């Protein structure tokens, strides 16, 4: 008798397991169940459907050849059965049966299995404040949600929207509402930055400035108290208060609310069956994707696995991971020995006309994991500087101070594919605990339309290497801006007189200009400047366009015994990326 494989969930992981298993074993009996009627869709594409990049909803559940991935497609093309509108209620492990409910006729039944795969995904969180269940309050999880949101907007019912949560979904939905539909959109976030789980504060500030420049109202460090409205008219306003209690509550009038406050793994079915669940509420699996019952596998958004940099368990709801894990599960069900060792947390997002990507740990995550992180921030052309459409890319590289182990990388820039490519070049190395020198010498391809001869990846490594060995003493851009606002520091601008003149004119007491080519002749002047005009306890802050020139000046001054200097990370280019122009 053919082995029976039952798969619970038919969105990402489930169909991948079934398709792969059928390709390598034509005889196995495969059944996939799902409580929804729409299956095998690209959930990560929902914001792009709402925003018009994907014209039709069917595009999210169609193949490249425009075939709909429905029950008939999987039966006649892929060779296995999918039962929709069937909900799994209980796993009877001893009997190897799953109790199910057929939702259309409200009847219960049981399905047998030899091997079971749990692909139940994750559910958007509805925070416990009042009004989160009102009409016009939407989550973004499935195609029904997507259709409902877009229908309301396209019918002209939405002029003002509030998005609660500044993670990836919240930002993508804010872009969709603003860019295509012109909806007045406000994002409310409890943390003091956007993408708090993905980026450090400096790189997040680049995203925040882009959102503001494109008309999104961003309210950080704000807590939602309630959504006001009634069941007849739906949500009408959102009441918020700042986290520090400095200001009275504020009311945001709106016609729609999007809840994007994160997701939780759908692990209740597994937990009720006695399977182990981790601290993040995900189903615990081994490297072969088996749960604590070797006949039951799990993966995708409902599973918990190891972060290969921190060593801690994590969940990561991404379709890319689900598909990779699905292939491994199918191989192992068929007797193979494929392993999923974990993830370094690679992530990317489009924010209007900018791409952002990261892999590994942020500085705060590295500290929490017991590392002593040090980092570099560089600003550089994303292609040869002489190429017509060259533009700034910003990259941050993080390493452990003591071991020099690379812990994370973050990048942002207008060429999203180029940003992703740089981060993807570093990401595979993170699990091996490589030294910073590996990034300094990382081989990447070069052609002027695509990169500089010394790529930004290598320069990020070089800058961090210089910082670790003590030849570069740098100041964080945020810290510099805060000190500059206080007006008690001195800045030495080594750019040209023409570039520096507006700054010297506006800030005569703080801003001094000595161009790079004049530094060697004016060393004594700089020495006197530090002795007599730099406030006690502060260094002389060096700045140029992107950082390299001011670093060279720092090295030169060090050789002359002038060591009380600090280089502004990323130069004025980084300041412009996160702050309004200083002049």
C-alpha positions in Angstrom: 0.0 0.0 0.0 1.3 3.5 -0.9 2.5 5.7 1.9 0.0 8.3 2.9 1.3 11.9 3.3 -1.1 14.4 4.7 -0.3 18.1 4.5 -2.1 20.7 6.5 -1.9 24.1 4.7 -1.9 24.9 1.0 -0.3 28.3 0.7 3.5 28.2 0.4 5.2 25.3 2.2 2.4 22.8 1.7 2.2 22.9 -2.2 6.0 23.0 -2.3 6.2 19.8 -0.3 3.6 18.1 -2.4 5.0 19.1 -5.8 8.5 18.1 -4.9 7.4 14.8 -3.3 5.4 13.9 -6.4 8.4 14.6 -8.7 10.6 12.2 -6.7 8.0 9.6 -5.9 5.2 8.9 -8.3 3.6 6.4 -6.1 3.1 8.2 -2.8 -0.5 9.1 -1.8 -0.5 12.9 -1.2 -3.4 14.9 0.2 -3.3 18.6 1.0 -6.0 20.3 3.0 -6.7 24.0 3.6 -9.6 25.8 5.3 -9.6 28.5 2.7 -10.9 28.3 -0.9 -8.0 30.3 -2.4 -4.7 28.5 -2.2 -1.1 28.6 -3.3 -0.8 32.3 -3.5 2.0 34.8 -3.1 1.0 36.5 0.2 4.0 38.7 0.1 2.6 40.2 -3.1 -0.6 41.5 -1.5 0.7 45.1 -0.9 1.7 45.2 -4.6 -1.8 44.1 -5.7 -3.4 46.8 -3.5 -0.8 49.3 -4.9 -1.5 48.4 -8.5 1.9 46.8 -9.4 0.0 43.5 -9.7 -3.1 44.3 -11.8 -5.4 41.3 -11.0 -5.8 39.3 -7.9 -5.4 36.1 -9.9 -1.8 37.2 -10.6 -1.0 36.2 -7.1 -2.1 32.6 -7.5 -1.2 32.0 -11.2 1.9 30.4 -12.7 4.3 32.1 -15.0 2.3 30.5 -17.8 -0.9 32.1 -16.4 -2.4 28.9 -15.1 -4.5 29.2 -12.0 -3.1 27.3 -9.1 -6.4 25.8 -7.9 -7.7 22.3 -7.0 -8.0 21.2 -10.6 -4.5 22.4 -11.4 -2.9 20.4 -8.7 -4.9 17.3 -9.5 -4.5 17.2 -13.2 -1.1 19.0 -13.6 0.8 18.2 -10.4 -0.9 14.9 -9.6 -2.1 15.2 -6.0 -5.4 16.0 -4.3 -6.1 19.3 -2.5 -9.2 19.6 -0.3 -10.3 23.2 0.3 -12.6 24.5 3.0 -11.4 21.7 5.2 -10.1 22.6 8.7 -7.8 20.5 10.8 -9.2 20.3 14.4 -7.0 17.7 16.1 -4.0 15.5 15.5 -4.3 12.0 17.0 -0.7 11.0 17.0 -1.1 7.5 18.4 -3.6 6.6 15.7 -2.0 8.7 13.0 -5.2 10.4 12.2 -6.2 14.1 11.9 -9.8 15.1 12.8 -11.1 17.6 10.3 -14.2 19.7 9.7 -15.7 20.1 6.2 -16.7 23.8 6.5 -19.2 23.9 3.7 -21.5 21.3 5.3 -20.2 21.5 8.9 -19.4 17.8 9.1 -16.5 16.2 10.8 -14.3 13.4 9.7 -10.8 11.9 10.0 -7.9 11.6 7.6 -5.2 9.0 7.9 -1.5 9.6 7.5 1.9 7.9 7.6 3.7 11.2 7.4 2.1 14.5 8.4 3.3 18.0 7.4 2.1 21.0 9.4 2.1 24.1 7.2 -0.4 26.2 9.0 1.4 29.5 8.6 0.9 32.5 10.8 -2.0 34.8 11.8 -1.8 38.6 11.9 -2.1 39.9 15.5 -5.1 42.0 16.5 -3.9 44.0 19.5 -6.1 44.0 22.5 -7.1 47.6 22.4 -10.8 48.5 21.9 -12.1 48.7 18.4 -9.7 46.3 16.7 -12.6 44.2 15.6 -14.6 47.0 14.0 -15.6 47.1 10.3 -13.0 49.0 8.2 -10.3 47.6 10.4 -8.3 45.3 8.2 -5.4 42.8 8.6 -3.3 41.8 5.7 -3.0 38.0 5.6 -4.9 36.4 2.7 -6.4 37.2 -0.7 -9.8 37.9 0.8 -8.3 40.7 2.9 -6.5 42.0 -0.1 -9.7 42.1 -2.2 -11.6 43.8 0.5 -9.0 46.5 1.1 -8.6 47.3 -2.6 -12.4 47.3 -3.3 -12.9 49.9 -0.6 -10.2 52.1 -1.9 -11.1 51.8 -5.6 -14.7 52.6 -4.7 -13.5 56.0 -3.3 -14.5 55.1 0.3 -11.0 55.9 1.7 -9.5 59.4 1.9 -7.6 58.9 5.2 -6.0 55.7 6.5 -4.1 54.8 9.6 -1.6 51.9 9.5 -0.7 50.5 12.9 2.8 49.1 12.8 5.9 50.1 10.9 7.2 46.6 10.0 7.5 45.5 6.4 3.8 45.0 5.8 2.9 48.3 7.4 5.4 50.2 5.2 4.5 48.3 2.1 0.8 49.0 2.7 1.5 52.7 3.4 3.3 53.0 0.1 0.4 51.2 -1.7 -2.2 53.6 -0.3 -0.1 56.7 -0.9 1.6 56.1 -4.2 -1.3 54.8 -6.4 -4.4 56.0 -4.6 -3.3 59.3 -3.0 -4.8 58.3 0.4 -3.7 60.5 3.2 -1.8 57.8 5.2 -0.4 57.8 8.8 1.8 55.1 10.2 1.7 54.7 14.0 4.6 52.7 15.6 5.3 51.9 19.3 9.1 51.8 18.7 11.2 54.8 18.2 12.1 53.7 14.6 10.6 51.9 11.6 11.5 48.2 11.0 12.8 47.8 14.6 13.4 44.1 14.1 15.3 44.5 10.8 17.5 47.7 10.9 19.6 49.8 13.2 18.3 53.2 14.0 20.6 55.0 11.5 19.6 52.9 8.5 16.0 53.0 9.6 16.2 56.8 9.6 16.9 56.6 5.9 13.6 54.8 5.4 11.8 57.2 7.7 13.0 60.2 5.6 11.9 58.5 2.4 8.5 57.9 3.8 8.2 61.5 4.9 9.5 62.8 1.6 6.8 60.8 -0.2 3.9 62.1 2.0 3.5 59.4 4.6 2.8 60.8 8.1 5.0 58.8 10.5 4.3 58.8 14.2 6.9 57.0 16.2 7.0 56.1 19.9 3.2 56.2 19.9 0.8 53.7 21.5 -2.7 53.1 20.2 -5.2 53.4 23.0 -8.4 52.6 21.0 -10.1 52.7 17.6 -13.2 54.7 17.8 -16.4 53.8 15.8 -19.3 51.4 15.8 -20.4 48.2 14.1 -22.7 50.1 11.7 -20.2 52.8 10.4 -16.9 51.0 11.2 -13.7 52.6 12.3 -13.8 56.4 12.3 -10.7 57.5 14.3 -7.7 56.2 16.1 -6.7 57.5 19.5 -3.0 57.5 20.3 -0.7 58.6 23.1 3.1 59.0 23.1 5.0 56.3 24.9 6.6 58.8 27.3 3.4 60.5 28.4 4.7 64.0 27.6 1.7 65.0 25.5 -2.1 64.5 25.8 -3.8 61.8 23.6 -4.2 62.6 19.9 -7.1 61.5 17.7 -6.5 60.6 14.0 -9.6 60.8 11.9 -9.7 58.0 9.3 -11.8 55.9 6.9 -9.7 52.7 7.2 -7.3 51.1 9.6 -4.7 48.6 8.6 -3.4 46.4 11.5 0.2 45.5 10.7 1.4 44.8 14.2 3.1 41.5 13.4 2.1 37.9 13.2 2.1 34.9 15.5 2.8 31.3 14.4 -0.3 29.1 14.1 1.1 26.4 16.4 -2.0 25.7 18.5 -2.8 22.5 16.6 0.7 21.2 17.1 0.9 22.2 20.8 -2.5 20.6 21.6 -1.0 17.3 20.1 1.9 17.5 22.5 4.5 18.7 20.0 7.1 21.0 21.4 6.7 24.8 20.8 9.5 27.3 21.3 9.8 30.6 23.1 8.6 32.5 20.0 5.5 30.2 19.9 6.7 28.5 16.7 6.8 24.7 16.4 10.2 23.4 17.2 11.9 21.3 14.5 15.3 19.7 14.0 17.5 20.2 11.0 15.5 17.7 9.0 12.4 19.7 9.7 10.9 17.0 12.0 9.0 18.0 15.1 9.4 16.1 18.3 7.3 13.4 16.6 9.6 12.0 13.8 6.5 11.2 11.7 5.4 14.9 11.7 7.2 17.7 9.9 6.7 21.4 10.1 8.0 24.5 8.3 7.3 27.9 7.0 5.7 30.6 9.2 4.5 28.3 11.9 8.0 26.8 12.6 10.8 28.0 14.8 14.5 27.4 13.9 18.0 28.7 14.7 19.4 32.1 13.8 22.9 31.1 12.6 24.5 34.3 13.9 23.1 34.6 17.4 22.4 30.9 17.9 19.0 31.7 19.3 15.7 30.3 18.0 13.7 32.6 15.8 10.7 32.7 13.4 10.8 34.3 10.0 7.6 34.5 8.0 9.0 34.6 4.4 7.8 32.7 1.4 11.4 32.1 0.3 12.2 30.2 3.5 9.0 28.2 3.2 9.8 27.1 -0.3 13.4 26.1 0.7 12.1 24.2 3.7 9.4 22.5 1.7 11.9 21.0 -0.7 13.9 19.6 2.3 10.8 18.1 3.9 9.7 16.4 0.7 13.2 14.9 0.2 13.4 13.6 3.8 9.9 12.1 3.7 11.1 10.2 0.7 14.0 8.8 2.7 16.6 11.5 2.1 18.8 13.3 4.5 18.6 17.0 3.6 19.1 19.5 6.4 18.0 23.1 7.0 20.5 24.4 9.5 18.9 27.7 10.1 18.8 31.3 8.8 21.0 34.4 9.0 17.8 36.5 8.7 18.2 37.9 5.2 15.5 40.5 4.5 14.8 43.1 1.8 12.0 45.7 1.1 11.1 48.2 -1.5 10.2 51.7 -0.1 8.9 53.8 -2.9 11.9 54.2 -5.2 14.4 52.9 -2.7 15.6 49.4 -1.8 16.6 48.3 1.7 18.2 45.0 2.7 19.9 43.4 5.6 21.3 40.1 6.9 22.4 39.0 10.3 22.0 41.0 13.5 21.5 44.7 14.2 23.7 46.3 16.8 21.1 46.0 19.5 20.4 42.3 18.6 24.2 41.6 18.7 24.4 43.2 22.2 21.4 41.1 23.3 23.1 38.0 22.0 26.2 38.7 24.1 28.5 40.2 21.5 30.4 43.5 21.7 29.5 45.1 18.4 31.4 47.7 16.5 30.2 49.0 13.1 31.1 51.1 10.1 28.8 53.2 7.9 29.8 54.1 4.4 28.3 56.2 1.7 29.4 55.5 -1.9 28.3 55.5 -5.5 26.4 52.4 -6.4 28.3 52.2 -9.7 31.4 54.0 -11.1 31.1 57.6 -10.0 31.5 58.8 -13.6 28.6 56.8 -14.8 25.6 59.0 -15.7 23.0 57.5 -13.3 25.4 56.8 -10.4 23.8 57.5 -7.0 24.6 57.1 -3.3 24.2 53.7 -1.6 24.6 53.4 2.1 26.0 50.3 3.8 26.5 49.4 7.5 28.7 46.5 8.5 28.7 45.1 12.1 31.3 42.9 13.8 32.3 41.8 17.2 35.0 44.0 18.7 37.0 41.2 20.3 36.8 38.4 17.7 36.3 40.5 14.5 33.5 38.2 13.5 31.1 39.7 11.1 27.6 39.8 12.6 25.4 41.8 10.2 25.1 44.0 7.2 22.5 46.6 6.3 22.2 48.6 3.1 19.9 51.2 1.4 19.9 53.0 -1.9 17.9 53.9 -5.0 18.8 50.8 -7.0 17.0 48.1 -5.1 18.5 45.2 -7.1 22.0 46.6 -6.4 21.3 47.0 -2.7 20.0 43.4 -2.5 23.0 42.1 -4.4 25.5 43.6 -2.0 23.7 42.2 1.1 23.3 38.8 -0.6 27.1 38.8 -1.2 27.7 39.0 2.5 24.8 36.9 3.8 26.1 33.4 3.0 29.3 34.1 4.9 27.7 35.1 8.2 27.0 31.5 9.3 30.7 30.7 9.0 31.7 33.5 11.5 34.1 35.1 9.0 36.6 37.8 10.0 36.1 41.3 8.7 39.1 40.8 6.4 37.0 38.4 4.4 34.7 41.3 3.5 37.6 43.6 2.7 38.8 41.1 0.1 35.4 39.7 -1.0 35.4 39.0 -4.7 32.5 40.7 -6.4 32.0 41.4 -10.1 32.8 44.8 -11.6 31.7 46.9 -14.6 31.2 50.7 -14.4 27.4 50.5 -15.1 27.0 48.2 -12.1 29.7 49.0 -9.5 32.8 50.9 -8.5 36.2 49.3 -9.0 36.4 49.2 -5.2 33.0 48.0 -4.4 31.0 49.5 -1.5 31.0 46.0 0.1 34.8 46.1 0.2 34.9 49.6 1.5 32.5 48.8 4.3 34.9 46.0 5.3 37.9 48.3 5.0 36.3 51.0 7.1 35.3 48.6 9.8 38.8 47.0 9.7 40.3 50.5 10.1 38.0 51.1 13.1 38.8 47.8 14.7 42.6 48.4 14.4 42.3 51.9 15.8 43.4 53.9 12.8 39.9 55.2 12.3 38.1 56.9 15.2 34.5 57.6 14.1 31.4 59.1 15.5 27.9 57.9 14.8 25.9 60.3 12.6 23.1 60.5 15.1 25.5 61.3 17.9 27.2 64.0 15.8 23.9 65.7 14.9 22.8 65.8 18.5 26.1 67.3 19.6 26.0 69.8 16.7 22.5 70.9 17.7 23.9 71.7 21.2 26.4 74.0 19.5 29.4 73.2 21.7 31.6 71.3 19.1 34.0 72.3 16.3 33.8 70.8 12.8 36.6 70.7 10.4 35.3 70.5 6.9 38.0 69.2 4.4 35.9 69.7 1.3 36.5 72.6 -1.1 35.9 76.2 -0.2 32.9 76.3 -2.6 31.3 73.3 -1.0 32.0 74.5 2.6 31.2 78.2 2.2 27.4 78.0 3.0 28.2 76.0 6.2 30.9 78.3 7.4 28.6 81.3 6.8 25.6 79.7 8.6 27.7 78.3 11.5 30.6 80.6 12.0 31.3 79.5 15.5 31.1 75.7 14.9 32.2 75.1 11.2 35.8 75.6 10.0 37.0 74.9 6.4 40.5 73.8 5.5 40.4 71.9 2.2 42.3 68.6 2.0 45.0 70.0 -0.2 45.8 72.7 2.3 45.9 70.5 5.4 49.7 69.7 5.3 50.6 73.4 5.2 48.2 74.3 8.1 49.0 71.7 10.7 50.1 74.3 13.2 46.8 76.1 12.7 44.9 72.9 13.4 46.9 72.2 16.5 46.2 75.7 17.8 42.5 75.3 16.9 42.3 72.1 19.0 44.2 73.6 21.9 42.3 76.9 22.1 38.8 76.5 20.5 37.8 72.8 20.8 35.6 72.4 23.9 37.2 70.4 26.7 36.3 66.7 26.5 35.4 66.9 22.8 37.4 66.0 19.7 37.6 68.0 16.6 35.0 66.5 14.3 36.2 65.8 10.7 33.8 65.8 7.8 33.9 65.4 4.0 31.3 64.3 1.4 31.2 60.6 2.3 34.0 59.9 4.8 37.2 58.8 3.0 38.9 62.2 2.6 38.3 63.1 6.3 39.7 59.7 7.3 42.8 60.3 5.3 43.2 63.7 7.1 42.7 61.9 10.4 45.5 59.5 9.6 47.7 62.4 8.6 47.0 64.4 11.7 47.7 61.3 13.8 51.1 61.1 12.3 51.7 64.7 13.4 50.7 64.0 16.9 47.2 65.5 16.6 45.1 62.6 17.8 42.0 64.3 19.3 39.8 64.0 16.2 36.7 62.0 15.3 35.5 61.2 11.7 31.8 61.6 10.9 30.6 58.2 9.6 29.4 58.4 6.0 30.2 62.1 5.8 27.7 64.8 4.8 26.1 62.2 2.4 24.9 60.2 5.4 23.7 63.3 7.1 21.5 64.2 4.1 20.2 60.6 4.0 18.8 60.8 7.6 18.4 64.5 8.3 17.3 67.7 6.6 20.1 69.7 5.0 22.2 71.6 7.5 22.1 74.6 5.0 
